[in-house]
């Protein structure tokens, strides 16, 4: 009977460790995303389109990883709570959850700021493009004065 209790306790501890690891990895992904958003903002402000495109690709990858982690974390949390009913007493998990929620809110806020900044930059560029005039557009083509052919030699 003692070994069964030890096994159950071992499983609970393993579940708790894995759950904490997943939350820590998720937090790390959010922190990486925030750093990327900072670099993205600098690229938007500087107008570096190539770097911005590269950061957008990385951003898509990070967001995908975050969603993948979330798909694993949710069932793991349910498993942990079912296996360890006293989970509410663990002060570390709510702190991790709180940190994740704060990071998520910060990511959403910075992402919205970057989108607004990018939209303003695009409007400026569109205005500049609309202001460009082709200097050759007022000139007539050299072929415009060439008149029509009256005779066509088909004899070869």
Number of C-alpha atoms within 10 A of each C-alpha: 5 7 8 9 10 11 11 13 14 12 15 18 15 13 19 21 13 16 21 19 13 18 21 16 14 22 21 15 19 23 17 14 23 20 13 17 20 15 15 23 20 15 18 21 13 11 15 12 11 10 15 18 13 11 17 15 11 14 18 12 12 17 14 12 15 18 12 12 16 15 11 12 19 12 12 18 19 11 15 22 16 12 17 16 9 10 16 11 9 9 9 12 16 13 11 16 15 12 15 20 14 14 20 17 12 15 18 13 11 16 18 12 14 19 13 12 15 18 13 13 16 14 12 12 13 11 11 10 10 9 9 8 9 7 7 8 8 8 7 9 10 7 7 8 8 8 7 7 6 5 6 6 5 5 4 3
